[in-house]
């Protein structure tokens, strides 16, 4: 199956404080679970592409 996502990237607008990290991690885990339930193949494609993700800071 061909990739549905060309490339992954993110722009960081704010850096969370250490106290905010548990909530951020919980939100990421919930979103990941939702993606996995909605489209497992897409979730696996995203996981495969994460190491090459481009991160930019504003």
PDB file of N, CA, C and O in Angstrom:
ATOM      1  N   UNK A   1       0.841  -1.174   0.000  1.00  0.00           N
ATOM      2  CA  UNK A   1       0.000   0.000   0.000  1.00  0.00           C
ATOM      3  C   UNK A   1       0.895   1.249   0.000  1.00  0.00           C
ATOM      4  O   UNK A   1       1.832   1.333   0.795  1.00  0.00           O
ATOM      5  N   UNK A   2       0.619   2.206  -0.872  1.00  0.00           N
ATOM      6  CA  UNK A   2       1.440   3.425  -0.893  1.00  0.00           C
ATOM      7  C   UNK A   2       1.177   4.278   0.351  1.00  0.00           C
ATOM      8  O   UNK A   2       0.121   4.195   0.979  1.00  0.00           O
ATOM      9  N   UNK A   3       2.166   5.091   0.676  1.00  0.00           N
ATOM     10  CA  UNK A   3       2.017   5.995   1.816  1.00  0.00           C
ATOM     11  C   UNK A   3       0.913   7.008   1.547  1.00  0.00           C
ATOM     12  O   UNK A   3       0.794   7.527   0.437  1.00  0.00           O
ATOM     13  N   UNK A   4       0.116   7.285   2.558  1.00  0.00           N
ATOM     14  CA  UNK A   4      -0.924   8.307   2.447  1.00  0.00           C
ATOM     15  C   UNK A   4      -0.431   9.649   2.973  1.00  0.00           C
ATOM     16  O   UNK A   4      -1.029  10.689   2.695  1.00  0.00           O
ATOM     17  N   UNK A   5       0.657   9.622   3.732  1.00  0.00           N
ATOM     18  CA  UNK A   5       1.214  10.849   4.300  1.00  0.00           C
ATOM     19  C   UNK A   5       2.568  11.077   3.649  1.00  0.00           C
ATOM     20  O   UNK A   5       3.458  10.230   3.732  1.00  0.00           O
ATOM     21  N   UNK A   6       2.721  12.233   2.998  1.00  0.00           N
ATOM     22  CA  UNK A   6       3.977  12.534   2.322  1.00  0.00           C
ATOM     23  C   UNK A   6       5.114  12.668   3.321  1.00  0.00           C
ATOM     24  O   UNK A   6       6.096  11.930   3.248  1.00  0.00           O
ATOM     25  N   UNK A   7       4.989  13.600   4.248  1.00  0.00           N
ATOM     26  CA  UNK A   7       6.023  13.772   5.267  1.00  0.00           C
ATOM     27  C   UNK A   7       5.380  14.342   6.511  1.00  0.00           C
ATOM     28  O   UNK A   7       4.297  14.924   6.448  1.00  0.00           O
ATOM     29  N   UNK A   8       6.033  14.181   7.623  1.00  0.00           N
ATOM     30  CA  UNK A   8       5.511  14.694   8.887  1.00  0.00           C
ATOM     31  C   UNK A   8       6.345  15.872   9.333  1.00  0.00           C
ATOM     32  O   UNK A   8       7.557  15.907   9.122  1.00  0.00           O
ATOM     33  N   UNK A   9       5.700  16.821   9.940  1.00  0.00           N
ATOM     34  CA  UNK A   9       6.399  17.972  10.478  1.00  0.00           C
ATOM     35  C   UNK A   9       5.566  18.635  11.548  1.00  0.00           C
ATOM     36  O   UNK A   9       4.350  18.453  11.612  1.00  0.00           O
ATOM     37  N   UNK A  10       6.223  19.396  12.378  1.00  0.00           N
ATOM     38  CA  UNK A  10       5.518  20.113  13.439  1.00  0.00           C
ATOM     39  C   UNK A  10       6.234  21.422  13.698  1.00  0.00           C
ATOM     40  O   UNK A  10       7.451  21.523  13.542  1.00  0.00           O
ATOM     41  N   UNK A  11       5.467  22.418  14.093  1.00  0.00           N
ATOM     42  CA  UNK A  11       6.021  23.703  14.511  1.00  0.00           C
ATOM     43  C   UNK A  11       5.685  23.888  15.981  1.00  0.00           C
ATOM     44  O   UNK A  11       4.526  23.787  16.384  1.00  0.00           O
ATOM     45  N   UNK A  12       6.703  24.159  16.772  1.00  0.00           N
ATOM     46  CA  UNK A  12       6.523  24.360  18.207  1.00  0.00           C
ATOM     47  C   UNK A  12       6.314  25.852  18.450  1.00  0.00           C
ATOM     48  O   UNK A  12       7.187  26.673  18.169  1.00  0.00           O
ATOM     49  N   UNK A  13       5.130  26.186  18.981  1.00  0.00           N
ATOM     50  CA  UNK A  13       4.820  27.584  19.272  1.00  0.00           C
ATOM     51  C   UNK A  13       5.149  27.932  20.715  1.00  0.00           C
ATOM     52  O   UNK A  13       5.633  29.030  20.993  1.00  0.00           O
ATOM     53  N   UNK A  14       4.895  27.019  21.624  1.00  0.00           N
ATOM     54  CA  UNK A  14       5.230  27.218  23.032  1.00  0.00           C
ATOM     55  C   UNK A  14       5.830  25.931  23.566  1.00  0.00           C
ATOM     56  O   UNK A  14       5.476  24.838  23.125  1.00  0.00           O
ATOM     57  N   UNK A  15       6.723  26.066  24.499  1.00  0.00           N
ATOM     58  CA  UNK A  15       7.324  24.902  25.152  1.00  0.00           C
ATOM     59  C   UNK A  15       6.641  24.744  26.510  1.00  0.00           C
ATOM     60  O   UNK A  15       6.665  25.665  27.327  1.00  0.00           O
ATOM     61  N   UNK A  16       6.036  23.588  26.754  1.00  0.00           N
ATOM     62  CA  UNK A  16       5.311  23.423  28.024  1.00  0.00           C
ATOM     63  C   UNK A  16       6.267  23.378  29.214  1.00  0.00           C
ATOM     64  O   UNK A  16       7.422  22.967  29.102  1.00  0.00           O
ATOM     65  N   UNK A  17       5.746  23.811  30.342  1.00  0.00           N
ATOM     66  CA  UNK A  17       6.532  23.718  31.569  1.00  0.00           C
ATOM     67  C   UNK A  17       6.604  22.256  32.000  1.00  0.00           C
ATOM     68  O   UNK A  17       5.766  21.451  31.593  1.00  0.00           O
ATOM     69  N   UNK A  18       7.589  21.906  32.812  1.00  0.00           N
ATOM     70  CA  UNK A  18       7.667  20.513  33.292  1.00  0.00           C
ATOM     71  C   UNK A  18       6.385  20.054  33.992  1.00  0.00           C
ATOM     72  O   UNK A  18       6.024  18.881  33.900  1.00  0.00           O
ATOM     73  N   UNK A  19       5.698  20.954  34.685  1.00  0.00           N
ATOM     74  CA  UNK A  19       4.457  20.582  35.365  1.00  0.00           C
ATOM     75  C   UNK A  19       3.345  20.224  34.384  1.00  0.00           C
ATOM     76  O   UNK A  19       2.436  19.471  34.732  1.00  0.00           O
ATOM     77  N   UNK A  20       3.404  20.755  33.160  1.00  0.00           N
ATOM     78  CA  UNK A  20       2.361  20.503  32.165  1.00  0.00           C
ATOM     79  C   UNK A  20       2.601  19.223  31.366  1.00  0.00           C
ATOM     80  O   UNK A  20       1.717  18.790  30.627  1.00  0.00           O
ATOM     81  N   UNK A  21       3.772  18.614  31.499  1.00  0.00           N
ATOM     82  CA  UNK A  21       4.105  17.444  30.688  1.00  0.00           C
ATOM     83  C   UNK A  21       3.186  16.237  30.901  1.00  0.00           C
ATOM     84  O   UNK A  21       2.808  15.602  29.917  1.00  0.00           O
ATOM     85  N   UNK A  22       2.809  15.891  32.132  1.00  0.00           N
ATOM     86  CA  UNK A  22       1.903  14.737  32.281  1.00  0.00           C
ATOM     87  C   UNK A  22       0.590  14.905  31.505  1.00  0.00           C
ATOM     88  O   UNK A  22       0.115  13.954  30.884  1.00  0.00           O
ATOM     89  N   UNK A  23       0.002  16.108  31.535  1.00  0.00           N
ATOM     90  CA  UNK A  23      -1.235  16.354  30.796  1.00  0.00           C
ATOM     91  C   UNK A  23      -0.986  16.268  29.292  1.00  0.00           C
ATOM     92  O   UNK A  23      -1.798  15.704  28.559  1.00  0.00           O
ATOM     93  N   UNK A  24       0.119  16.818  28.836  1.00  0.00           N
ATOM     94  CA  UNK A  24       0.454  16.768  27.408  1.00  0.00           C
ATOM     95  C   UNK A  24       0.635  15.321  26.953  1.00  0.00           C
ATOM     96  O   UNK A  24       0.135  14.939  25.895  1.00  0.00           O
ATOM     97  N   UNK A  25       1.332  14.530  27.727  1.00  0.00           N
ATOM     98  CA  UNK A  25       1.547  13.114  27.384  1.00  0.00           C
ATOM     99  C   UNK A  25       0.224  12.365  27.353  1.00  0.00           C
ATOM    100  O   UNK A  25       0.005  11.533  26.473  1.00  0.00           O
ATOM    101  N   UNK A  26      -0.663  12.652  28.308  1.00  0.00           N
ATOM    102  CA  UNK A  26      -1.976  11.998  28.332  1.00  0.00           C
ATOM    103  C   UNK A  26      -2.780  12.373  27.088  1.00  0.00           C
ATOM    104  O   UNK A  26      -3.446  11.516  26.505  1.00  0.00           O
ATOM    105  N   UNK A  27      -2.727  13.637  26.675  1.00  0.00           N
ATOM    106  CA  UNK A  27      -3.458  14.062  25.473  1.00  0.00           C
ATOM    107  C   UNK A  27      -2.904  13.378  24.227  1.00  0.00           C
ATOM    108  O   UNK A  27      -3.664  12.944  23.362  1.00  0.00           O
ATOM    109  N   UNK A  28      -1.572  13.283  24.139  1.00  0.00           N
ATOM    110  CA  UNK A  28      -0.950  12.620  22.990  1.00  0.00           C
ATOM    111  C   UNK A  28      -1.351  11.144  22.950  1.00  0.00           C
ATOM    112  O   UNK A  28      -1.677  10.617  21.886  1.00  0.00           O
ATOM    113  N   UNK A  29      -1.329  10.480  24.106  1.00  0.00           N
ATOM    114  CA  UNK A  29      -1.705   9.057  24.163  1.00  0.00           C
ATOM    115  C   UNK A  29      -3.161   8.857  23.749  1.00  0.00           C
ATOM    116  O   UNK A  29      -3.479   7.906  23.035  1.00  0.00           O
ATOM    117  N   UNK A  30      -4.057   9.763  24.200  1.00  0.00           N
ATOM    118  CA  UNK A  30      -5.465   9.653  23.837  1.00  0.00           C
ATOM    119  C   UNK A  30      -5.646   9.829  22.335  1.00  0.00           C
ATOM    120  O   UNK A  30      -6.384   9.071  21.705  1.00  0.00           O
ATOM    121  N   UNK A  31      -4.974  10.828  21.755  1.00  0.00           N
ATOM    122  CA  UNK A  31      -5.076  11.053  20.309  1.00  0.00           C
ATOM    123  C   UNK A  31      -4.511   9.874  19.530  1.00  0.00           C
ATOM    124  O   UNK A  31      -5.061   9.481  18.502  1.00  0.00           O
ATOM    125  N   UNK A  32      -3.401   9.306  20.025  1.00  0.00           N
ATOM    126  CA  UNK A  32      -2.801   8.156  19.345  1.00  0.00           C
ATOM    127  C   UNK A  32      -3.769   6.961  19.374  1.00  0.00           C
ATOM    128  O   UNK A  32      -3.920   6.250  18.381  1.00  0.00           O
ATOM    129  N   UNK A  33      -4.416   6.757  20.520  1.00  0.00           N
ATOM    130  CA  UNK A  33      -5.387   5.658  20.632  1.00  0.00           C
ATOM    131  C   UNK A  33      -6.555   5.874  19.678  1.00  0.00           C
ATOM    132  O   UNK A  33      -7.022   4.928  19.044  1.00  0.00           O
ATOM    133  N   UNK A  34      -7.031   7.114  19.572  1.00  0.00           N
ATOM    134  CA  UNK A  34      -8.124   7.408  18.653  1.00  0.00           C
ATOM    135  C   UNK A  34      -7.718   7.153  17.211  1.00  0.00           C
ATOM    136  O   UNK A  34      -8.492   6.583  16.441  1.00  0.00           O
ATOM    137  N   UNK A  35      -6.512   7.568  16.835  1.00  0.00           N
ATOM    138  CA  UNK A  35      -6.024   7.326  15.473  1.00  0.00           C
ATOM    139  C   UNK A  35      -5.914   5.824  15.224  1.00  0.00           C
ATOM    140  O   UNK A  35      -6.325   5.337  14.170  1.00  0.00           O
ATOM    141  N   UNK A  36      -5.368   5.099  16.177  1.00  0.00           N
ATOM    142  CA  UNK A  36      -5.193   3.653  16.027  1.00  0.00           C
ATOM    143  C   UNK A  36      -6.537   2.949  15.863  1.00  0.00           C
ATOM    144  O   UNK A  36      -6.665   2.026  15.058  1.00  0.00           O
ATOM    145  N   UNK A  37      -7.542   3.389  16.631  1.00  0.00           N
ATOM    146  CA  UNK A  37      -8.874   2.787  16.520  1.00  0.00           C
ATOM    147  C   UNK A  37      -9.554   3.155  15.201  1.00  0.00           C
ATOM    148  O   UNK A  37     -10.258   2.332  14.617  1.00  0.00           O
ATOM    149  N   UNK A  38      -9.348   4.376  14.734  1.00  0.00           N
ATOM    150  CA  UNK A  38     -10.007   4.846  13.511  1.00  0.00           C
ATOM    151  C   UNK A  38      -9.368   4.255  12.260  1.00  0.00           C
ATOM    152  O   UNK A  38     -10.067   3.904  11.309  1.00  0.00           O
ATOM    153  N   UNK A  39      -8.039   4.144  12.259  1.00  0.00           N
ATOM    154  CA  UNK A  39      -7.341   3.685  11.053  1.00  0.00           C
ATOM    155  C   UNK A  39      -5.981   3.121  11.458  1.00  0.00           C
ATOM    156  O   UNK A  39      -4.986   3.845  11.493  1.00  0.00           O
ATOM    157  N   UNK A  40      -5.949   1.836  11.759  1.00  0.00           N
ATOM    158  CA  UNK A  40      -4.716   1.211  12.255  1.00  0.00           C
ATOM    159  C   UNK A  40      -3.576   1.317  11.254  1.00  0.00           C
ATOM    160  O   UNK A  40      -2.436   1.567  11.648  1.00  0.00           O
ATOM    161  N   UNK A  41      -3.857   1.132   9.966  1.00  0.00           N
ATOM    162  CA  UNK A  41      -2.807   1.205   8.951  1.00  0.00           C
ATOM    163  C   UNK A  41      -2.186   2.604   8.908  1.00  0.00           C
ATOM    164  O   UNK A  41      -0.972   2.744   8.764  1.00  0.00           O
ATOM    165  N   UNK A  42      -3.016   3.625   9.031  1.00  0.00           N
ATOM    166  CA  UNK A  42      -2.498   4.991   9.031  1.00  0.00           C
ATOM    167  C   UNK A  42      -1.661   5.239  10.283  1.00  0.00           C
ATOM    168  O   UNK A  42      -0.618   5.889  10.206  1.00  0.00           O
ATOM    169  N   UNK A  43      -2.100   4.735  11.428  1.00  0.00           N
ATOM    170  CA  UNK A  43      -1.340   4.891  12.666  1.00  0.00           C
ATOM    171  C   UNK A  43       0.035   4.246  12.535  1.00  0.00           C
ATOM    172  O   UNK A  43       1.030   4.811  12.988  1.00  0.00           O
ATOM    173  N   UNK A  44       0.098   3.074  11.924  1.00  0.00           N
ATOM    174  CA  UNK A  44       1.387   2.403  11.735  1.00  0.00           C
ATOM    175  C   UNK A  44       2.275   3.173  10.763  1.00  0.00           C
ATOM    176  O   UNK A  44       3.493   3.217  10.936  1.00  0.00           O
ATOM    177  N   UNK A  45       1.673   3.778   9.746  1.00  0.00           N
ATOM    178  CA  UNK A  45       2.450   4.596   8.815  1.00  0.00           C
ATOM    179  C   UNK A  45       3.035   5.813   9.529  1.00  0.00           C
ATOM    180  O   UNK A  45       4.199   6.160   9.327  1.00  0.00           O
ATOM    181  N   UNK A  46       2.223   6.453  10.362  1.00  0.00           N
ATOM    182  CA  UNK A  46       2.714   7.600  11.125  1.00  0.00           C
ATOM    183  C   UNK A  46       3.853   7.172  12.039  1.00  0.00           C
ATOM    184  O   UNK A  46       4.871   7.860  12.114  1.00  0.00           O
ATOM    185  N   UNK A  47       3.703   6.051  12.734  1.00  0.00           N
ATOM    186  CA  UNK A  47       4.745   5.570  13.640  1.00  0.00           C
ATOM    187  C   UNK A  47       6.043   5.315  12.886  1.00  0.00           C
ATOM    188  O   UNK A  47       7.127   5.596  13.396  1.00  0.00           O
ATOM    189  N   UNK A  48       5.935   4.785  11.676  1.00  0.00           N
ATOM    190  CA  UNK A  48       7.126   4.507  10.873  1.00  0.00           C
ATOM    191  C   UNK A  48       7.830   5.801  10.462  1.00  0.00           C
ATOM    192  O   UNK A  48       9.054   5.823  10.325  1.00  0.00           O
ATOM    193  N   UNK A  49       7.069   6.873  10.265  1.00  0.00           N
ATOM    194  CA  UNK A  49       7.641   8.131   9.787  1.00  0.00           C
ATOM    195  C   UNK A  49       8.105   9.061  10.915  1.00  0.00           C
ATOM    196  O   UNK A  49       8.803  10.039  10.650  1.00  0.00           O
ATOM    197  N   UNK A  50       7.734   8.777  12.151  1.00  0.00           N
ATOM    198  CA  UNK A  50       8.090   9.666  13.243  1.00  0.00           C
ATOM    199  C   UNK A  50       9.596   9.933  13.395  1.00  0.00           C
ATOM    200  O   UNK A  50       9.970  11.077  13.653  1.00  0.00           O
ATOM    201  N   UNK A  51      10.475   8.936  13.249  1.00  0.00           N
ATOM    202  CA  UNK A  51      11.899   9.228  13.402  1.00  0.00           C
ATOM    203  C   UNK A  51      12.426  10.278  12.413  1.00  0.00           C
ATOM    204  O   UNK A  51      13.406  10.960  12.711  1.00  0.00           O
ATOM    205  N   UNK A  52      11.802  10.414  11.262  1.00  0.00           N
ATOM    206  CA  UNK A  52      12.251  11.399  10.286  1.00  0.00           C
ATOM    207  C   UNK A  52      11.467  12.695  10.329  1.00  0.00           C
ATOM    208  O   UNK A  52      11.587  13.523   9.427  1.00  0.00           O
ATOM    209  N   UNK A  53      10.665  12.881  11.369  1.00  0.00           N
ATOM    210  CA  UNK A  53       9.816  14.063  11.464  1.00  0.00           C
ATOM    211  C   UNK A  53      10.646  15.333  11.582  1.00  0.00           C
ATOM    212  O   UNK A  53      11.664  15.363  12.273  1.00  0.00           O
ATOM    213  N   UNK A  54      10.196  16.377  10.898  1.00  0.00           N
ATOM    214  CA  UNK A  54      10.873  17.686  10.949  1.00  0.00           C
ATOM    215  C   UNK A  54      10.180  18.544  11.997  1.00  0.00           C
ATOM    216  O   UNK A  54       8.965  18.741  11.955  1.00  0.00           O
ATOM    217  N   UNK A  55      10.973  19.052  12.942  1.00  0.00           N
ATOM    218  CA  UNK A  55      10.428  19.912  14.003  1.00  0.00           C
ATOM    219  C   UNK A  55      11.043  21.289  13.860  1.00  0.00           C
ATOM    220  O   UNK A  55      12.262  21.444  13.797  1.00  0.00           O
ATOM    221  N   UNK A  56      10.153  22.305  13.810  1.00  0.00           N
ATOM    222  CA  UNK A  56      10.596  23.688  13.691  1.00  0.00           C
ATOM    223  C   UNK A  56      10.126  24.447  14.923  1.00  0.00           C
ATOM    224  O   UNK A  56       9.066  24.147  15.472  1.00  0.00           O
ATOM    225  N   UNK A  57      10.892  25.409  15.351  1.00  0.00           N
ATOM    226  CA  UNK A  57      10.501  26.235  16.508  1.00  0.00           C
ATOM    227  C   UNK A  57      10.302  27.665  16.035  1.00  0.00           C
ATOM    228  O   UNK A  57      11.129  28.219  15.311  1.00  0.00           O
ATOM    229  N   UNK A  58       9.188  28.250  16.459  1.00  0.00           N
ATOM    230  CA  UNK A  58       8.920  29.629  16.051  1.00  0.00           C
ATOM    231  C   UNK A  58       9.523  30.593  17.037  1.00  0.00           C
ATOM    232  O   UNK A  58       9.404  31.806  16.866  1.00  0.00           O
TER     233      UNK A  58
END
